[in-house]
Amino acid sequence: QVQLVESGGGLVQAGGSLTLSCVASRSIFTFDAMAWYRQAPGKQREWVATITRSGSTNYADSVKGRFTISRDNTVYLQMNSLKPEDTAVYYCKADSQIRDYWGQGTQVTVSS
C-alpha cells in the first residue's frame, strides 16, 4: 500500500508564498505522474498541477504563472502571489496504471 504525506500548509497573507511537500512511501519515479489537487469548502476537488515521470509539467489556468510543481524524490508545489481564493485543502496524488493514490491533504489558508 502506497502512502502519500503532504506538509507545508498554513496561514499566509494574500501576496505571500508557501511551499507544499509530498513524500511517498516508495519512489515517485515508479508512478506515471504526480499531481496536486485542491478542494475549497463547499466546492469540488479541482486539479492544480501535474508533473510526469519524464518531467513535463502542466498547470490549471487559475494558478499558471504563480505556482510551480517540481520534484526530487519529494514532490513540491511552490505557491507565490497567493490569493484568498487559493484557500483550500491541498492533496497530492500519484497516478499509476493500476490505481491512483491520494494523500490526506494539507490546509492552506490565505487571508485578505
Secondary structure as a PSIPRED ss2 file (coil, helix, strand):
# PSIPRED VFORMAT (PSIPRED V4.0)

   1 Q C   1.000  0.000  0.000
   2 V C   1.000  0.000  0.000
   3 Q C   1.000  0.000  0.000
   4 L E   0.000  0.000  1.000
   5 V E   0.000  0.000  1.000
   6 E E   0.000  0.000  1.000
   7 S E   0.000  0.000  1.000
   8 G C   1.000  0.000  0.000
   9 G C   1.000  0.000  0.000
  10 G E   0.000  0.000  1.000
  11 L E   0.000  0.000  1.000
  12 V E   0.000  0.000  1.000
  13 Q E   0.000  0.000  1.000
  14 A C   1.000  0.000  0.000
  15 G C   1.000  0.000  0.000
  16 G C   1.000  0.000  0.000
  17 S C   1.000  0.000  0.000
  18 L E   0.000  0.000  1.000
  19 T E   0.000  0.000  1.000
  20 L E   0.000  0.000  1.000
  21 S E   0.000  0.000  1.000
  22 C E   0.000  0.000  1.000
  23 V E   0.000  0.000  1.000
  24 A E   0.000  0.000  1.000
  25 S C   1.000  0.000  0.000
  26 R C   1.000  0.000  0.000
  27 S C   1.000  0.000  0.000
  28 I H   0.000  1.000  0.000
  29 F H   0.000  1.000  0.000
  30 T H   0.000  1.000  0.000
  31 F C   1.000  0.000  0.000
  32 D C   1.000  0.000  0.000
  33 A E   0.000  0.000  1.000
  34 M E   0.000  0.000  1.000
  35 A E   0.000  0.000  1.000
  36 W E   0.000  0.000  1.000
  37 Y E   0.000  0.000  1.000
  38 R E   0.000  0.000  1.000
  39 Q E   0.000  0.000  1.000
  40 A C   1.000  0.000  0.000
  41 P C   1.000  0.000  0.000
  42 G C   1.000  0.000  0.000
  43 K C   1.000  0.000  0.000
  44 Q C   1.000  0.000  0.000
  45 R C   1.000  0.000  0.000
  46 E E   0.000  0.000  1.000
  47 W E   0.000  0.000  1.000
  48 V E   0.000  0.000  1.000
  49 A E   0.000  0.000  1.000
  50 T E   0.000  0.000  1.000
  51 I E   0.000  0.000  1.000
  52 T E   0.000  0.000  1.000
  53 R C   1.000  0.000  0.000
  54 S C   1.000  0.000  0.000
  55 G C   1.000  0.000  0.000
  56 S C   1.000  0.000  0.000
  57 T E   0.000  0.000  1.000
  58 N E   0.000  0.000  1.000
  59 Y E   0.000  0.000  1.000
  60 A C   1.000  0.000  0.000
  61 D C   1.000  0.000  0.000
  62 S C   1.000  0.000  0.000
  63 V C   1.000  0.000  0.000
  64 K C   1.000  0.000  0.000
  65 G C   1.000  0.000  0.000
  66 R C   1.000  0.000  0.000
  67 F E   0.000  0.000  1.000
  68 T E   0.000  0.000  1.000
  69 I E   0.000  0.000  1.000
  70 S E   0.000  0.000  1.000
  71 R E   0.000  0.000  1.000
  72 D C   1.000  0.000  0.000
  73 N C   1.000  0.000  0.000
  74 T E   0.000  0.000  1.000
  75 V E   0.000  0.000  1.000
  76 Y E   0.000  0.000  1.000
  77 L E   0.000  0.000  1.000
  78 Q E   0.000  0.000  1.000
  79 M E   0.000  0.000  1.000
  80 N C   1.000  0.000  0.000
  81 S C   1.000  0.000  0.000
  82 L C   1.000  0.000  0.000
  83 K C   1.000  0.000  0.000
  84 P H   0.000  1.000  0.000
  85 E H   0.000  1.000  0.000
  86 D H   0.000  1.000  0.000
  87 T C   1.000  0.000  0.000
  88 A E   0.000  0.000  1.000
  89 V E   0.000  0.000  1.000
  90 Y E   0.000  0.000  1.000
  91 Y E   0.000  0.000  1.000
  92 C E   0.000  0.000  1.000
  93 K E   0.000  0.000  1.000
  94 A E   0.000  0.000  1.000
  95 D E   0.000  0.000  1.000
  96 S C   1.000  0.000  0.000
  97 Q C   1.000  0.000  0.000
  98 I C   1.000  0.000  0.000
  99 R C   1.000  0.000  0.000
 100 D E   0.000  0.000  1.000
 101 Y E   0.000  0.000  1.000
 102 W E   0.000  0.000  1.000
 103 G C   1.000  0.000  0.000
 104 Q C   1.000  0.000  0.000
 105 G C   1.000  0.000  0.000
 106 T E   0.000  0.000  1.000
 107 Q E   0.000  0.000  1.000
 108 V E   0.000  0.000  1.000
 109 T E   0.000  0.000  1.000
 110 V E   0.000  0.000  1.000
 111 S E   0.000  0.000  1.000
 112 S C   1.000  0.000  0.000
